[in-house]
Amino acid sequence: MPNIALELGKQAASFGVNSAYGEQQDVDGIRIIPVAMSWSGYGGGSDESGNGGGGGGGYAIPIGAYVRRGDDLRFEPNVVSFLAVAIPFAWVCGRALSRVIRALKK
């Protein structure tokens, strides 16, 4: 039986920078490099009889792109992804802050 940890390690070797930055694209003389926020997780195990299993998963959220026009290089954020992350984050932070204030008043 192959070692699950070694197999997962081989597959995860392509993560890191490769999962955060996409392949460079040239469109009408403009160079674009997409950027994403990504994370992943893995798990595995076996029982006393030697039966084992494992699994993993990951997410990637596009957050923008580096755009080069001539000598000008700048980061252009993805507004839709920003709002999709910022609105739930603001709601959770507001809810937590209201509970902290309520606890401090008691």
C-alpha positions in Angstrom: 0.0 0.0 0.0 1.5 3.4 -1.0 2.2 5.9 1.8 -0.6 8.4 1.6 1.5 11.3 3.1 4.1 10.9 0.3 1.5 10.8 -2.4 -0.2 14.0 -1.1 3.2 15.6 -0.7 3.9 14.9 -4.4 0.6 16.4 -5.5 1.0 19.5 -3.2 4.4 20.3 -4.7 2.7 22.4 -7.4 0.9 24.6 -4.8 2.3 27.8 -3.4 3.3 30.4 -5.9 1.8 28.4 -8.8 -1.7 28.4 -7.2 -1.5 32.1 -6.3 -0.3 33.5 -9.6 -1.6 32.4 -13.0 0.0 32.1 -16.3 1.0 35.3 -17.9 -1.3 36.4 -20.8 -0.6 38.9 -23.5 -3.6 40.7 -24.9 -3.2 43.5 -27.5 0.2 44.4 -26.1 -1.0 44.4 -22.5 0.6 41.8 -20.2 -1.8 40.4 -17.5 -0.8 38.1 -14.6 -3.9 36.9 -12.6 -3.6 36.7 -8.8 -5.7 34.5 -6.5 -5.8 33.8 -2.8 -5.7 30.1 -2.3 -5.6 27.5 0.5 -5.8 23.8 0.8 -6.0 21.0 3.3 -5.4 17.3 3.4 -6.0 14.4 5.8 -5.5 10.7 5.9 -5.6 7.8 8.3 -5.9 4.0 8.7 -7.5 1.6 11.1 -6.0 -1.5 12.8 -6.6 -3.8 9.9 -4.5 -1.6 7.5 -7.4 -0.1 5.6 -6.6 3.5 4.9 -8.0 6.5 3.2 -7.3 10.1 2.7 -8.6 13.2 1.0 -8.1 16.8 0.5 -9.5 20.0 -1.0 -8.8 23.6 -1.6 -10.2 26.9 -2.6 -9.0 29.7 -4.8 -10.6 33.2 -4.9 -9.5 35.5 -7.8 -8.5 38.8 -6.2 -7.1 40.7 -9.2 -4.4 40.9 -11.7 -1.1 42.6 -12.3 -1.4 44.6 -15.5 1.6 46.0 -17.5 1.0 48.6 -20.2 4.4 49.6 -21.6 6.5 50.7 -18.6 3.5 51.0 -16.2 2.9 48.1 -13.9 0.0 48.2 -11.4 -2.4 45.9 -9.5 -6.0 46.0 -10.5 -8.3 44.3 -7.9 -11.3 42.2 -8.8 -14.2 44.2 -7.2 -16.7 41.4 -7.4 -14.5 39.0 -5.4 -13.6 41.7 -3.0 -17.3 42.4 -2.2 -18.1 38.6 -2.0 -15.5 38.3 0.7 -15.8 41.8 2.4 -19.6 41.7 3.0 -19.7 38.5 5.0 -16.5 39.4 6.8 -18.0 42.8 7.8 -21.2 41.1 9.0 -19.2 38.6 11.2 -17.0 41.4 12.6 -20.0 43.5 13.4 -21.8 40.7 15.0 -18.8 39.7 17.1 -18.2 43.4 18.1 -21.8 43.8 19.2 -21.5 40.7 21.4 -18.3 42.0 23.0 -19.9 45.3 23.7 -22.9 43.6 25.2 -20.7 41.4 27.4 -18.7 44.5 28.6 -21.9 46.3 29.6 -22.9 43.5 32.0 
